[in-house]
Amino acid sequence: MSALLLRAADIIRANGLARGEYVDLLAGDPPLPVDKCPVCPRSAIALAADRGPLFVVEWPMHCDSGFEKDDESEQVATDAERAARAEILSAERALRRYLDAELGVPSTDGTYSDGEVIEVWSDEDGRTAPQVVGALHAAAEYAGRPA
């Protein structure tokens, strides 16, 4: 999980930070390939896990039913997708824990997911790519500490 957070930090450092959206598809002239566009922390984590930048966001729409559908157009999650999702969610949880413990980002009453809290923190006015990169690095270190 720490390696995933560090790769996500490298992606934001290289691509830039998208604020208010998962991926800034309008970046660049001509437009950049999606894996080179500025991204939010959640999308960077998904890209670091070799998934698309909207992998976790799109998951509930097509893969989380837990059973096969008769409709052939309905996608069914593979074991690899489930494993990637678990790894991504674990990294999000580690970042959220760091934000709570070290930066004082308030915990919620469970109303919001780890990813949603990360989105709100990342989208705050004045938030910069170096701050997000720093938080991802620190979260990787924080996650590696003994309990």
Phi and psi in radians as a Rosetta constraint file:
Dihedral C 1 N 2 CA 2 C 2 CIRCULARHARMONIC -1.060 0.35
Dihedral N 2 CA 2 C 2 N 3 CIRCULARHARMONIC -0.709 0.35
Dihedral C 2 N 3 CA 3 C 3 CIRCULARHARMONIC -1.101 0.35
Dihedral N 3 CA 3 C 3 N 4 CIRCULARHARMONIC -0.648 0.35
Dihedral C 3 N 4 CA 4 C 4 CIRCULARHARMONIC -1.131 0.35
Dihedral N 4 CA 4 C 4 N 5 CIRCULARHARMONIC -0.741 0.35
Dihedral C 4 N 5 CA 5 C 5 CIRCULARHARMONIC -1.120 0.35
Dihedral N 5 CA 5 C 5 N 6 CIRCULARHARMONIC -0.688 0.35
Dihedral C 5 N 6 CA 6 C 6 CIRCULARHARMONIC -1.171 0.35
Dihedral N 6 CA 6 C 6 N 7 CIRCULARHARMONIC -0.688 0.35
Dihedral C 6 N 7 CA 7 C 7 CIRCULARHARMONIC -1.140 0.35
Dihedral N 7 CA 7 C 7 N 8 CIRCULARHARMONIC -0.675 0.35
Dihedral C 7 N 8 CA 8 C 8 CIRCULARHARMONIC -1.084 0.35
Dihedral N 8 CA 8 C 8 N 9 CIRCULARHARMONIC -0.699 0.35
Dihedral C 8 N 9 CA 9 C 9 CIRCULARHARMONIC -1.082 0.35
Dihedral N 9 CA 9 C 9 N 10 CIRCULARHARMONIC -0.731 0.35
Dihedral C 9 N 10 CA 10 C 10 CIRCULARHARMONIC -1.092 0.35
Dihedral N 10 CA 10 C 10 N 11 CIRCULARHARMONIC -0.653 0.35
Dihedral C 10 N 11 CA 11 C 11 CIRCULARHARMONIC -1.153 0.35
Dihedral N 11 CA 11 C 11 N 12 CIRCULARHARMONIC -0.793 0.35
Dihedral C 11 N 12 CA 12 C 12 CIRCULARHARMONIC -1.162 0.35
Dihedral N 12 CA 12 C 12 N 13 CIRCULARHARMONIC -0.674 0.35
Dihedral C 12 N 13 CA 13 C 13 CIRCULARHARMONIC -1.059 0.35
Dihedral N 13 CA 13 C 13 N 14 CIRCULARHARMONIC -0.731 0.35
Dihedral C 13 N 14 CA 14 C 14 CIRCULARHARMONIC -1.359 0.35
Dihedral N 14 CA 14 C 14 N 15 CIRCULARHARMONIC -0.717 0.35
Dihedral C 14 N 15 CA 15 C 15 CIRCULARHARMONIC -1.670 0.35
Dihedral N 15 CA 15 C 15 N 16 CIRCULARHARMONIC -0.477 0.35
Dihedral C 15 N 16 CA 16 C 16 CIRCULARHARMONIC 1.753 0.35
Dihedral N 16 CA 16 C 16 N 17 CIRCULARHARMONIC 2.950 0.35
Dihedral C 16 N 17 CA 17 C 17 CIRCULARHARMONIC -1.776 0.35
Dihedral N 17 CA 17 C 17 N 18 CIRCULARHARMONIC 2.233 0.35
Dihedral C 17 N 18 CA 18 C 18 CIRCULARHARMONIC -1.631 0.35
Dihedral N 18 CA 18 C 18 N 19 CIRCULARHARMONIC 2.196 0.35
Dihedral C 18 N 19 CA 19 C 19 CIRCULARHARMONIC -1.943 0.35
Dihedral N 19 CA 19 C 19 N 20 CIRCULARHARMONIC 2.346 0.35
Dihedral C 19 N 20 CA 20 C 20 CIRCULARHARMONIC 1.443 0.35
Dihedral N 20 CA 20 C 20 N 21 CIRCULARHARMONIC 0.034 0.35
Dihedral C 20 N 21 CA 21 C 21 CIRCULARHARMONIC -2.743 0.35
Dihedral N 21 CA 21 C 21 N 22 CIRCULARHARMONIC 2.835 0.35
Dihedral C 21 N 22 CA 22 C 22 CIRCULARHARMONIC -1.316 0.35
Dihedral N 22 CA 22 C 22 N 23 CIRCULARHARMONIC -0.701 0.35
Dihedral C 22 N 23 CA 23 C 23 CIRCULARHARMONIC -2.463 0.35
Dihedral N 23 CA 23 C 23 N 24 CIRCULARHARMONIC 2.316 0.35
Dihedral C 23 N 24 CA 24 C 24 CIRCULARHARMONIC -1.571 0.35
Dihedral N 24 CA 24 C 24 N 25 CIRCULARHARMONIC 1.541 0.35
Dihedral C 24 N 25 CA 25 C 25 CIRCULARHARMONIC -1.268 0.35
Dihedral N 25 CA 25 C 25 N 26 CIRCULARHARMONIC -0.197 0.35
Dihedral C 25 N 26 CA 26 C 26 CIRCULARHARMONIC -1.666 0.35
Dihedral N 26 CA 26 C 26 N 27 CIRCULARHARMONIC 0.086 0.35
Dihedral C 26 N 27 CA 27 C 27 CIRCULARHARMONIC -1.236 0.35
Dihedral N 27 CA 27 C 27 N 28 CIRCULARHARMONIC 2.455 0.35
Dihedral C 27 N 28 CA 28 C 28 CIRCULARHARMONIC 1.533 0.35
Dihedral N 28 CA 28 C 28 N 29 CIRCULARHARMONIC 2.684 0.35
Dihedral C 28 N 29 CA 29 C 29 CIRCULARHARMONIC -2.508 0.35
Dihedral N 29 CA 29 C 29 N 30 CIRCULARHARMONIC 1.799 0.35
Dihedral C 29 N 30 CA 30 C 30 CIRCULARHARMONIC -1.235 0.35
Dihedral N 30 CA 30 C 30 N 31 CIRCULARHARMONIC 2.899 0.35
Dihedral C 30 N 31 CA 31 C 31 CIRCULARHARMONIC -0.961 0.35
Dihedral N 31 CA 31 C 31 N 32 CIRCULARHARMONIC 2.529 0.35
Dihedral C 31 N 32 CA 32 C 32 CIRCULARHARMONIC -1.450 0.35
Dihedral N 32 CA 32 C 32 N 33 CIRCULARHARMONIC 2.720 0.35
Dihedral C 32 N 33 CA 33 C 33 CIRCULARHARMONIC -1.079 0.35
Dihedral N 33 CA 33 C 33 N 34 CIRCULARHARMONIC 2.609 0.35
Dihedral C 33 N 34 CA 34 C 34 CIRCULARHARMONIC -0.993 0.35
Dihedral N 34 CA 34 C 34 N 35 CIRCULARHARMONIC -0.571 0.35
Dihedral C 34 N 35 CA 35 C 35 CIRCULARHARMONIC -1.369 0.35
Dihedral N 35 CA 35 C 35 N 36 CIRCULARHARMONIC -0.008 0.35
Dihedral C 35 N 36 CA 36 C 36 CIRCULARHARMONIC -1.991 0.35
Dihedral N 36 CA 36 C 36 N 37 CIRCULARHARMONIC -0.034 0.35
Dihedral C 36 N 37 CA 37 C 37 CIRCULARHARMONIC -1.364 0.35
Dihedral N 37 CA 37 C 37 N 38 CIRCULARHARMONIC 2.688 0.35
Dihedral C 37 N 38 CA 38 C 38 CIRCULARHARMONIC -1.012 0.35
Dihedral N 38 CA 38 C 38 N 39 CIRCULARHARMONIC 2.485 0.35
Dihedral C 38 N 39 CA 39 C 39 CIRCULARHARMONIC -2.381 0.35
Dihedral N 39 CA 39 C 39 N 40 CIRCULARHARMONIC 2.806 0.35
Dihedral C 39 N 40 CA 40 C 40 CIRCULARHARMONIC -1.438 0.35
Dihedral N 40 CA 40 C 40 N 41 CIRCULARHARMONIC 2.964 0.35
Dihedral C 40 N 41 CA 41 C 41 CIRCULARHARMONIC -1.023 0.35
Dihedral N 41 CA 41 C 41 N 42 CIRCULARHARMONIC -0.681 0.35
Dihedral C 41 N 42 CA 42 C 42 CIRCULARHARMONIC -1.118 0.35
Dihedral N 42 CA 42 C 42 N 43 CIRCULARHARMONIC -0.730 0.35
Dihedral C 42 N 43 CA 43 C 43 CIRCULARHARMONIC -1.198 0.35
Dihedral N 43 CA 43 C 43 N 44 CIRCULARHARMONIC -0.638 0.35
Dihedral C 43 N 44 CA 44 C 44 CIRCULARHARMONIC -1.090 0.35
Dihedral N 44 CA 44 C 44 N 45 CIRCULARHARMONIC -0.707 0.35
Dihedral C 44 N 45 CA 45 C 45 CIRCULARHARMONIC -1.124 0.35
Dihedral N 45 CA 45 C 45 N 46 CIRCULARHARMONIC -0.741 0.35
Dihedral C 45 N 46 CA 46 C 46 CIRCULARHARMONIC -1.104 0.35
Dihedral N 46 CA 46 C 46 N 47 CIRCULARHARMONIC -0.767 0.35
Dihedral C 46 N 47 CA 47 C 47 CIRCULARHARMONIC -1.091 0.35
Dihedral N 47 CA 47 C 47 N 48 CIRCULARHARMONIC -0.677 0.35
Dihedral C 47 N 48 CA 48 C 48 CIRCULARHARMONIC -1.102 0.35
Dihedral N 48 CA 48 C 48 N 49 CIRCULARHARMONIC -0.462 0.35
Dihedral C 48 N 49 CA 49 C 49 CIRCULARHARMONIC -1.586 0.35
Dihedral N 49 CA 49 C 49 N 50 CIRCULARHARMONIC 0.263 0.35
Dihedral C 49 N 50 CA 50 C 50 CIRCULARHARMONIC 1.079 0.35
Dihedral N 50 CA 50 C 50 N 51 CIRCULARHARMONIC 0.638 0.35
Dihedral C 50 N 51 CA 51 C 51 CIRCULARHARMONIC -2.097 0.35
Dihedral N 51 CA 51 C 51 N 52 CIRCULARHARMONIC 2.960 0.35
Dihedral C 51 N 52 CA 52 C 52 CIRCULARHARMONIC -1.194 0.35
Dihedral N 52 CA 52 C 52 N 53 CIRCULARHARMONIC 2.770 0.35
Dihedral C 52 N 53 CA 53 C 53 CIRCULARHARMONIC -1.148 0.35
Dihedral N 53 CA 53 C 53 N 54 CIRCULARHARMONIC -0.260 0.35
Dihedral C 53 N 54 CA 54 C 54 CIRCULARHARMONIC -1.932 0.35
Dihedral N 54 CA 54 C 54 N 55 CIRCULARHARMONIC 0.286 0.35
Dihedral C 54 N 55 CA 55 C 55 CIRCULARHARMONIC -0.929 0.35
Dihedral N 55 CA 55 C 55 N 56 CIRCULARHARMONIC -0.916 0.35
Dihedral C 55 N 56 CA 56 C 56 CIRCULARHARMONIC -1.254 0.35
Dihedral N 56 CA 56 C 56 N 57 CIRCULARHARMONIC -0.633 0.35
Dihedral C 56 N 57 CA 57 C 57 CIRCULARHARMONIC -1.152 0.35
Dihedral N 57 CA 57 C 57 N 58 CIRCULARHARMONIC -0.703 0.35
Dihedral C 57 N 58 CA 58 C 58 CIRCULARHARMONIC -1.422 0.35
Dihedral N 58 CA 58 C 58 N 59 CIRCULARHARMONIC -0.300 0.35
Dihedral C 58 N 59 CA 59 C 59 CIRCULARHARMONIC -0.866 0.35
Dihedral N 59 CA 59 C 59 N 60 CIRCULARHARMONIC -0.905 0.35
Dihedral C 59 N 60 CA 60 C 60 CIRCULARHARMONIC -1.064 0.35
Dihedral N 60 CA 60 C 60 N 61 CIRCULARHARMONIC -0.416 0.35
Dihedral C 60 N 61 CA 61 C 61 CIRCULARHARMONIC -1.340 0.35
Dihedral N 61 CA 61 C 61 N 62 CIRCULARHARMONIC -0.364 0.35
Dihedral C 61 N 62 CA 62 C 62 CIRCULARHARMONIC -2.468 0.35
Dihedral N 62 CA 62 C 62 N 63 CIRCULARHARMONIC -0.209 0.35
Dihedral C 62 N 63 CA 63 C 63 CIRCULARHARMONIC -2.253 0.35
Dihedral N 63 CA 63 C 63 N 64 CIRCULARHARMONIC -0.086 0.35
Dihedral C 63 N 64 CA 64 C 64 CIRCULARHARMONIC -1.762 0.35
Dihedral N 64 CA 64 C 64 N 65 CIRCULARHARMONIC 0.324 0.35
Dihedral C 64 N 65 CA 65 C 65 CIRCULARHARMONIC -1.301 0.35
Dihedral N 65 CA 65 C 65 N 66 CIRCULARHARMONIC -0.448 0.35
Dihedral C 65 N 66 CA 66 C 66 CIRCULARHARMONIC 1.424 0.35
Dihedral N 66 CA 66 C 66 N 67 CIRCULARHARMONIC -0.031 0.35
Dihedral C 66 N 67 CA 67 C 67 CIRCULARHARMONIC -2.593 0.35
Dihedral N 67 CA 67 C 67 N 68 CIRCULARHARMONIC 2.778 0.35
Dihedral C 67 N 68 CA 68 C 68 CIRCULARHARMONIC -1.301 0.35
Dihedral N 68 CA 68 C 68 N 69 CIRCULARHARMONIC 2.542 0.35
Dihedral C 68 N 69 CA 69 C 69 CIRCULARHARMONIC -1.790 0.35
Dihedral N 69 CA 69 C 69 N 70 CIRCULARHARMONIC 2.672 0.35
Dihedral C 69 N 70 CA 70 C 70 CIRCULARHARMONIC -1.253 0.35
Dihedral N 70 CA 70 C 70 N 71 CIRCULARHARMONIC -0.583 0.35
Dihedral C 70 N 71 CA 71 C 71 CIRCULARHARMONIC -1.154 0.35
Dihedral N 71 CA 71 C 71 N 72 CIRCULARHARMONIC 2.080 0.35
Dihedral C 71 N 72 CA 72 C 72 CIRCULARHARMONIC -1.160 0.35
Dihedral N 72 CA 72 C 72 N 73 CIRCULARHARMONIC -0.360 0.35
Dihedral C 72 N 73 CA 73 C 73 CIRCULARHARMONIC -1.364 0.35
Dihedral N 73 CA 73 C 73 N 74 CIRCULARHARMONIC -0.275 0.35
Dihedral C 73 N 74 CA 74 C 74 CIRCULARHARMONIC -1.308 0.35
Dihedral N 74 CA 74 C 74 N 75 CIRCULARHARMONIC 2.184 0.35
Dihedral C 74 N 75 CA 75 C 75 CIRCULARHARMONIC -1.395 0.35
Dihedral N 75 CA 75 C 75 N 76 CIRCULARHARMONIC 2.542 0.35
Dihedral C 75 N 76 CA 76 C 76 CIRCULARHARMONIC -2.079 0.35
Dihedral N 76 CA 76 C 76 N 77 CIRCULARHARMONIC 2.362 0.35
Dihedral C 76 N 77 CA 77 C 77 CIRCULARHARMONIC -1.141 0.35
Dihedral N 77 CA 77 C 77 N 78 CIRCULARHARMONIC 2.373 0.35
Dihedral C 77 N 78 CA 78 C 78 CIRCULARHARMONIC -1.545 0.35
Dihedral N 78 CA 78 C 78 N 79 CIRCULARHARMONIC 2.917 0.35
Dihedral C 78 N 79 CA 79 C 79 CIRCULARHARMONIC -1.044 0.35
Dihedral N 79 CA 79 C 79 N 80 CIRCULARHARMONIC -0.675 0.35
Dihedral C 79 N 80 CA 80 C 80 CIRCULARHARMONIC -1.114 0.35
Dihedral N 80 CA 80 C 80 N 81 CIRCULARHARMONIC -0.699 0.35
Dihedral C 80 N 81 CA 81 C 81 CIRCULARHARMONIC -1.153 0.35
Dihedral N 81 CA 81 C 81 N 82 CIRCULARHARMONIC -0.709 0.35
Dihedral C 81 N 82 CA 82 C 82 CIRCULARHARMONIC -1.120 0.35
Dihedral N 82 CA 82 C 82 N 83 CIRCULARHARMONIC -0.722 0.35
Dihedral C 82 N 83 CA 83 C 83 CIRCULARHARMONIC -1.138 0.35
Dihedral N 83 CA 83 C 83 N 84 CIRCULARHARMONIC -0.738 0.35
Dihedral C 83 N 84 CA 84 C 84 CIRCULARHARMONIC -1.113 0.35
Dihedral N 84 CA 84 C 84 N 85 CIRCULARHARMONIC -0.734 0.35
Dihedral C 84 N 85 CA 85 C 85 CIRCULARHARMONIC -1.074 0.35
Dihedral N 85 CA 85 C 85 N 86 CIRCULARHARMONIC -0.753 0.35
Dihedral C 85 N 86 CA 86 C 86 CIRCULARHARMONIC -1.097 0.35
Dihedral N 86 CA 86 C 86 N 87 CIRCULARHARMONIC -0.721 0.35
Dihedral C 86 N 87 CA 87 C 87 CIRCULARHARMONIC -1.139 0.35
Dihedral N 87 CA 87 C 87 N 88 CIRCULARHARMONIC -0.744 0.35
Dihedral C 87 N 88 CA 88 C 88 CIRCULARHARMONIC -1.129 0.35
Dihedral N 88 CA 88 C 88 N 89 CIRCULARHARMONIC -0.802 0.35
Dihedral C 88 N 89 CA 89 C 89 CIRCULARHARMONIC -1.128 0.35
Dihedral N 89 CA 89 C 89 N 90 CIRCULARHARMONIC -0.602 0.35
Dihedral C 89 N 90 CA 90 C 90 CIRCULARHARMONIC -1.136 0.35
Dihedral N 90 CA 90 C 90 N 91 CIRCULARHARMONIC -0.718 0.35
Dihedral C 90 N 91 CA 91 C 91 CIRCULARHARMONIC -1.158 0.35
Dihedral N 91 CA 91 C 91 N 92 CIRCULARHARMONIC -0.721 0.35
Dihedral C 91 N 92 CA 92 C 92 CIRCULARHARMONIC -1.067 0.35
Dihedral N 92 CA 92 C 92 N 93 CIRCULARHARMONIC -0.724 0.35
Dihedral C 92 N 93 CA 93 C 93 CIRCULARHARMONIC -1.105 0.35
Dihedral N 93 CA 93 C 93 N 94 CIRCULARHARMONIC -0.705 0.35
Dihedral C 93 N 94 CA 94 C 94 CIRCULARHARMONIC -1.125 0.35
Dihedral N 94 CA 94 C 94 N 95 CIRCULARHARMONIC -0.734 0.35
Dihedral C 94 N 95 CA 95 C 95 CIRCULARHARMONIC -1.122 0.35
Dihedral N 95 CA 95 C 95 N 96 CIRCULARHARMONIC -0.751 0.35
Dihedral C 95 N 96 CA 96 C 96 CIRCULARHARMONIC -1.061 0.35
Dihedral N 96 CA 96 C 96 N 97 CIRCULARHARMONIC -0.759 0.35
Dihedral C 96 N 97 CA 97 C 97 CIRCULARHARMONIC -1.083 0.35
Dihedral N 97 CA 97 C 97 N 98 CIRCULARHARMONIC -0.724 0.35
Dihedral C 97 N 98 CA 98 C 98 CIRCULARHARMONIC -1.093 0.35
Dihedral N 98 CA 98 C 98 N 99 CIRCULARHARMONIC -0.814 0.35
Dihedral C 98 N 99 CA 99 C 99 CIRCULARHARMONIC -1.023 0.35
Dihedral N 99 CA 99 C 99 N 100 CIRCULARHARMONIC -0.732 0.35
Dihedral C 99 N 100 CA 100 C 100 CIRCULARHARMONIC -1.134 0.35
Dihedral N 100 CA 100 C 100 N 101 CIRCULARHARMONIC -0.887 0.35
Dihedral C 100 N 101 CA 101 C 101 CIRCULARHARMONIC -1.350 0.35
Dihedral N 101 CA 101 C 101 N 102 CIRCULARHARMONIC -0.709 0.35
Dihedral C 101 N 102 CA 102 C 102 CIRCULARHARMONIC -1.795 0.35
Dihedral N 102 CA 102 C 102 N 103 CIRCULARHARMONIC -0.510 0.35
Dihedral C 102 N 103 CA 103 C 103 CIRCULARHARMONIC -1.875 0.35
Dihedral N 103 CA 103 C 103 N 104 CIRCULARHARMONIC -0.078 0.35
Dihedral C 103 N 104 CA 104 C 104 CIRCULARHARMONIC 1.263 0.35
Dihedral N 104 CA 104 C 104 N 105 CIRCULARHARMONIC 0.357 0.35
Dihedral C 104 N 105 CA 105 C 105 CIRCULARHARMONIC -1.168 0.35
Dihedral N 105 CA 105 C 105 N 106 CIRCULARHARMONIC 2.112 0.35
Dihedral C 105 N 106 CA 106 C 106 CIRCULARHARMONIC -1.095 0.35
Dihedral N 106 CA 106 C 106 N 107 CIRCULARHARMONIC 2.405 0.35
Dihedral C 106 N 107 CA 107 C 107 CIRCULARHARMONIC -1.264 0.35
Dihedral N 107 CA 107 C 107 N 108 CIRCULARHARMONIC 2.734 0.35
Dihedral C 107 N 108 CA 108 C 108 CIRCULARHARMONIC -1.877 0.35
Dihedral N 108 CA 108 C 108 N 109 CIRCULARHARMONIC 3.081 0.35
Dihedral C 108 N 109 CA 109 C 109 CIRCULARHARMONIC -1.463 0.35
Dihedral N 109 CA 109 C 109 N 110 CIRCULARHARMONIC 0.337 0.35
Dihedral C 109 N 110 CA 110 C 110 CIRCULARHARMONIC 1.648 0.35
Dihedral N 110 CA 110 C 110 N 111 CIRCULARHARMONIC -0.007 0.35
Dihedral C 110 N 111 CA 111 C 111 CIRCULARHARMONIC -1.181 0.35
Dihedral N 111 CA 111 C 111 N 112 CIRCULARHARMONIC -0.578 0.35
Dihedral C 111 N 112 CA 112 C 112 CIRCULARHARMONIC -1.975 0.35
Dihedral N 112 CA 112 C 112 N 113 CIRCULARHARMONIC 2.526 0.35
Dihedral C 112 N 113 CA 113 C 113 CIRCULARHARMONIC -1.302 0.35
Dihedral N 113 CA 113 C 113 N 114 CIRCULARHARMONIC 2.919 0.35
Dihedral C 113 N 114 CA 114 C 114 CIRCULARHARMONIC -0.968 0.35
Dihedral N 114 CA 114 C 114 N 115 CIRCULARHARMONIC -0.786 0.35
Dihedral C 114 N 115 CA 115 C 115 CIRCULARHARMONIC -1.069 0.35
Dihedral N 115 CA 115 C 115 N 116 CIRCULARHARMONIC -0.697 0.35
Dihedral C 115 N 116 CA 116 C 116 CIRCULARHARMONIC -1.159 0.35
Dihedral N 116 CA 116 C 116 N 117 CIRCULARHARMONIC -0.682 0.35
Dihedral C 116 N 117 CA 117 C 117 CIRCULARHARMONIC -1.141 0.35
Dihedral N 117 CA 117 C 117 N 118 CIRCULARHARMONIC -0.710 0.35
Dihedral C 117 N 118 CA 118 C 118 CIRCULARHARMONIC -1.064 0.35
Dihedral N 118 CA 118 C 118 N 119 CIRCULARHARMONIC -0.749 0.35
Dihedral C 118 N 119 CA 119 C 119 CIRCULARHARMONIC -1.046 0.35
Dihedral N 119 CA 119 C 119 N 120 CIRCULARHARMONIC -0.830 0.35
Dihedral C 119 N 120 CA 120 C 120 CIRCULARHARMONIC -1.085 0.35
Dihedral N 120 CA 120 C 120 N 121 CIRCULARHARMONIC -0.783 0.35
Dihedral C 120 N 121 CA 121 C 121 CIRCULARHARMONIC -1.082 0.35
Dihedral N 121 CA 121 C 121 N 122 CIRCULARHARMONIC -0.813 0.35
Dihedral C 121 N 122 CA 122 C 122 CIRCULARHARMONIC -1.137 0.35
Dihedral N 122 CA 122 C 122 N 123 CIRCULARHARMONIC -0.563 0.35
Dihedral C 122 N 123 CA 123 C 123 CIRCULARHARMONIC -1.536 0.35
Dihedral N 123 CA 123 C 123 N 124 CIRCULARHARMONIC -0.007 0.35
Dihedral C 123 N 124 CA 124 C 124 CIRCULARHARMONIC -1.028 0.35
Dihedral N 124 CA 124 C 124 N 125 CIRCULARHARMONIC 2.542 0.35
Dihedral C 124 N 125 CA 125 C 125 CIRCULARHARMONIC -0.948 0.35
Dihedral N 125 CA 125 C 125 N 126 CIRCULARHARMONIC 2.353 0.35
Dihedral C 125 N 126 CA 126 C 126 CIRCULARHARMONIC 1.487 0.35
Dihedral N 126 CA 126 C 126 N 127 CIRCULARHARMONIC -0.117 0.35
Dihedral C 126 N 127 CA 127 C 127 CIRCULARHARMONIC -1.129 0.35
Dihedral N 127 CA 127 C 127 N 128 CIRCULARHARMONIC 2.332 0.35
Dihedral C 127 N 128 CA 128 C 128 CIRCULARHARMONIC -2.019 0.35
Dihedral N 128 CA 128 C 128 N 129 CIRCULARHARMONIC 2.794 0.35
Dihedral C 128 N 129 CA 129 C 129 CIRCULARHARMONIC -1.016 0.35
Dihedral N 129 CA 129 C 129 N 130 CIRCULARHARMONIC -0.778 0.35
Dihedral C 129 N 130 CA 130 C 130 CIRCULARHARMONIC -1.051 0.35
Dihedral N 130 CA 130 C 130 N 131 CIRCULARHARMONIC -0.595 0.35
Dihedral C 130 N 131 CA 131 C 131 CIRCULARHARMONIC -1.151 0.35
Dihedral N 131 CA 131 C 131 N 132 CIRCULARHARMONIC -0.736 0.35
Dihedral C 131 N 132 CA 132 C 132 CIRCULARHARMONIC -1.199 0.35
Dihedral N 132 CA 132 C 132 N 133 CIRCULARHARMONIC -0.748 0.35
Dihedral C 132 N 133 CA 133 C 133 CIRCULARHARMONIC -1.040 0.35
Dihedral N 133 CA 133 C 133 N 134 CIRCULARHARMONIC -0.772 0.35
Dihedral C 133 N 134 CA 134 C 134 CIRCULARHARMONIC -1.066 0.35
Dihedral N 134 CA 134 C 134 N 135 CIRCULARHARMONIC -0.726 0.35
Dihedral C 134 N 135 CA 135 C 135 CIRCULARHARMONIC -1.158 0.35
Dihedral N 135 CA 135 C 135 N 136 CIRCULARHARMONIC -0.686 0.35
Dihedral C 135 N 136 CA 136 C 136 CIRCULARHARMONIC -1.116 0.35
Dihedral N 136 CA 136 C 136 N 137 CIRCULARHARMONIC -0.737 0.35
Dihedral C 136 N 137 CA 137 C 137 CIRCULARHARMONIC -1.100 0.35
Dihedral N 137 CA 137 C 137 N 138 CIRCULARHARMONIC -0.822 0.35
Dihedral C 137 N 138 CA 138 C 138 CIRCULARHARMONIC -1.123 0.35
Dihedral N 138 CA 138 C 138 N 139 CIRCULARHARMONIC -0.668 0.35
Dihedral C 138 N 139 CA 139 C 139 CIRCULARHARMONIC -1.133 0.35
Dihedral N 139 CA 139 C 139 N 140 CIRCULARHARMONIC -0.648 0.35
Dihedral C 139 N 140 CA 140 C 140 CIRCULARHARMONIC -1.105 0.35
Dihedral N 140 CA 140 C 140 N 141 CIRCULARHARMONIC -0.740 0.35
Dihedral C 140 N 141 CA 141 C 141 CIRCULARHARMONIC -1.182 0.35
Dihedral N 141 CA 141 C 141 N 142 CIRCULARHARMONIC -0.766 0.35
Dihedral C 141 N 142 CA 142 C 142 CIRCULARHARMONIC -1.059 0.35
Dihedral N 142 CA 142 C 142 N 143 CIRCULARHARMONIC -0.731 0.35
Dihedral C 142 N 143 CA 143 C 143 CIRCULARHARMONIC -1.166 0.35
Dihedral N 143 CA 143 C 143 N 144 CIRCULARHARMONIC -0.469 0.35
Dihedral C 143 N 144 CA 144 C 144 CIRCULARHARMONIC -1.438 0.35
Dihedral N 144 CA 144 C 144 N 145 CIRCULARHARMONIC -0.124 0.35
Dihedral C 144 N 145 CA 145 C 145 CIRCULARHARMONIC -1.247 0.35
Dihedral N 145 CA 145 C 145 N 146 CIRCULARHARMONIC 2.563 0.35
Dihedral C 145 N 146 CA 146 C 146 CIRCULARHARMONIC -1.174 0.35
Dihedral N 146 CA 146 C 146 N 147 CIRCULARHARMONIC 2.562 0.35
